[in-house]
């Protein structure tokens, strides 16, 4: 009987050991739950660094910049991201030339807190509107973009940029229908930086986006109309107040996301954006849409900005109806002095 009991005891112990071992092996074989990097990043922005909604104006006018340069020049740091040839042809005195893909590294290398404003300057204010968004995401709250770019500084520069792009050629194609419904809310995009800390995820995203430059963000109205009507290749976001959306008309199929509703917060309409096709945002000038695109691209959305906004499509209508942010050469081009050379 004792031997039988011993055998039964050993069999029981062996069974327990086998079950424990199998359980451990099964645990080792399980894949850990994937980290939702986009959600981590979104929580960081909305809870700690909500620059998109609380950061104040991201542009500075030529008039205000000139006053600052005359009264507090040592507190202004000007970065011109245009090509070396364009910079040599003419630039604002005191500005430094930085390649557009190297802006982030450059700003990290200066004492950013020593300046009242870090002013980014491009041709039209759109590329730097985008980069201002990325830099503010990084915590550089004193970054601003020169409104309308260097086109607002002198007619010489506007001739190669804004004055070539204001147009009314889509005016007859705009419609006055009610807004189509927004997409049903869906998941956030997937990010795969391999990081779990929000600031490390952000750093990885910023390095990627700065290296890409502004090219992947730009969409001209010709591409928008041709591609969209050919195959429905874009989810079009109109960033206007509802009354302007109806009164001024809109791109057919564009969904109205009114600024006053803070649509790009998670509790509002952020999750109605597409994760399958590009989201093309348009505003009046292309500057705000570029700024918003920066935020959305950090989160992983394929967000793009319509170049020159409504000014490139319904310019005459905007001018006749005194629509805000209509580029009026007589009032927006200051014809201030500039310098040439490298």
Number of C-alpha atoms within 10 A of each C-alpha: 6 7 8 9 10 11 12 12 12 12 12 12 12 12 12 12 12 12 12 12 12 12 12 11 11 10 11 10 9 8 7 8 6 7 14 14 24 22 18 17 21 21 15 16 19 14 9 9 17 16 19 22 14 8 14 9 11 24 21 18 17 23 16 11 20 17 11 16 18 10 10 13 16 13 15 19 21 25 24 26 23 20 15 14 10 17 21 14 15 18 24 21 12 15 18 16 19 21 14 22 18 14 21 19 12 12 17 12 9 11 8 16 12 12 17 17 21 22 23 30 29 24 23 27 27 30 28 33 31 27 30 26 29 27 21 21 22 17 12 19 20 18 28 25 31 29 27 31 28 27 28 27 26 20 20 16 22 23 12 13 18 26 15 10 18 21 17 16 14 17 19 10 13 15 17 14 14 15 17 11 11 17 13 10 14 12 13 21 21 15 19 16 14 11 15 14 13 18 14 14 21 24 17 16 20 21 15 14 20 19 14 13 17 20 9 12 23 19 19 13 20 13 11 18 17 12 13 16 13 9 8 14 17 22 22 26 25 25 23 18 14 16 10 14 23 16 12 17 19 27 23 17 21 23 21 22 23 17 14 10 11 15 18 19 16 16 9 12 17 18 20 18 26 23 18 12 14 17 21 24 27 30 21 26 27 27 30 23 27 34 23 22 28 31 23 22 18 25 24 18 23 21 30 27 31 28 26 30 27 27 24 24 25 24 24 17 17 19 15 9 12 10 14 10 15 22 22 13 14 8 8 21 21 17 15 13 12 14 14 12 11 13
